[in-house]
Amino acid sequence: MLDFVLNLLIFFIITAIFVKEFGLDVNRPTNVNQPDNAESKNIQIQILNTGEVFFNNRIVDVRAIRANVEREKALANDIGALILADEEAQTGVILTAVDQVRLGGVYNITFSTSE
């Protein structure tokens, strides 16, 4: 019985060493107030639970997000994206929208949920 417990202990020690934890680095905002005259334009992408995608209050196909982002980025270089996803929106649609925004050249992405 003691040999069995010792073998289990060795097995768990060896397998625990090779487990790698993956995480997401989050950059938290600092408590610095920006001046009111420095307005940065944001793209607003809303994703409903039905799968409909709105780009700046216009309904678009999720594959058309990249072209719209590239057009907005050409107008203002320091642009960010705000993704408002419904709580019951499909994860695949949200990830596709994020991928399209990144392919469009915008990496400053903020997430929020809509009620």
Rosetta blueprint (number, residue, H / E / L):
1 M L
2 L H
3 D H
4 F H
5 V H
6 L H
7 N H
8 L H
9 L H
10 I H
11 F H
12 F H
13 I H
14 I H
15 T H
16 A H
17 I H
18 F L
19 V L
20 K L
21 E L
22 F L
23 G L
24 L L
25 D L
26 V L
27 N L
28 R L
29 P L
30 T L
31 N L
32 V L
33 N L
34 Q L
35 P L
36 D L
37 N L
38 A L
39 E L
40 S L
41 K L
42 N E
43 I E
44 Q E
45 I E
46 Q E
47 I E
48 L L
49 N L
50 T L
51 G L
52 E L
53 V E
54 F E
55 F E
56 N L
57 N L
58 R E
59 I E
60 V E
61 D L
62 V H
63 R H
64 A H
65 I H
66 R H
67 A H
68 N H
69 V H
70 E H
71 R H
72 E H
73 K H
74 A H
75 L H
76 A L
77 N L
78 D L
79 I L
80 G E
81 A E
82 L E
83 I E
84 L E
85 A E
86 D E
87 E L
88 E L
89 A L
90 Q L
91 T H
92 G H
93 V H
94 I H
95 L H
96 T H
97 A H
98 V H
99 D H
100 Q H
101 V H
102 R H
103 L H
104 G L
105 G L
106 V L
107 Y L
108 N L
109 I E
110 T E
111 F E
112 S E
113 T E
114 S E
115 E L
